[in-house]
Amino acid sequence: MKDSIHPEYREVVFLDQQTGSKIISRSTLTSRETIELDGKTYPLFKCEVTAESHPFYTGAQTRIVETGRVEKFRARFASTAGTRKKAS
């Protein structure tokens, strides 16, 4: 590998802002914010969603009631069903 052309690969703390959990991983991310964990200072990257807070991974996904939407759609376009605009 050539020297001085690759970004620095180091340990970074990812903070899930919804749950407050912290994950230490290696990354090339740069950040102005830092955090101290276990007596060591790490760059801090704040995440909106991680596997710990995303509904798909936690199983807390709420199902949207779609029957209301479908019925509204059908009612709105029921009068135009089967009609086509004639070509000029």
BELJO-V806488 format. One record per backbone hydrogen bond with DSSP energy under -0.5 kcal/mol. CO is the residue of the C=O (numbers start at 1). NH is the residue of the N-H. E is the energy in kcal/mol with one decimal. If there is no record, write none. Layout:
BEGIN
co->{CO CO}
nh->{NH NH}
e->{E E}
END
This chain:
BEGIN
co->{2 8 10 11 12 12 13 13 14 14 15 15 16 21 23 23 25 27 33 35 35 37 40 42 43 45 47 50 50 54 54 55 55 55 62 64 66 67 68 69 70 71 72 73 74 78 80}
nh->{5 10 27 43 14 25 15 45 16 23 17 47 20 16 14 25 12 10 44 37 42 40 37 35 13 15 17 53 54 57 58 59 60 61 64 66 70 71 72 73 74 75 76 77 78 81 83}
e->{-0.7 -0.7 -3.2 -0.7 -0.5 -2.7 -0.6 -2.8 -0.6 -2.5 -0.7 -3.2 -2.7 -2.7 -3.3 -0.6 -3.9 -2.5 -2.5 -0.6 -3.1 -1.9 -2.7 -2.6 -2.7 -2.6 -2.6 -1.1 -2.0 -0.8 -2.1 -1.5 -0.6 -0.7 -0.5 -0.8 -2.5 -2.5 -2.0 -2.2 -2.7 -2.5 -2.2 -2.1 -0.8 -0.8 -1.7}
END
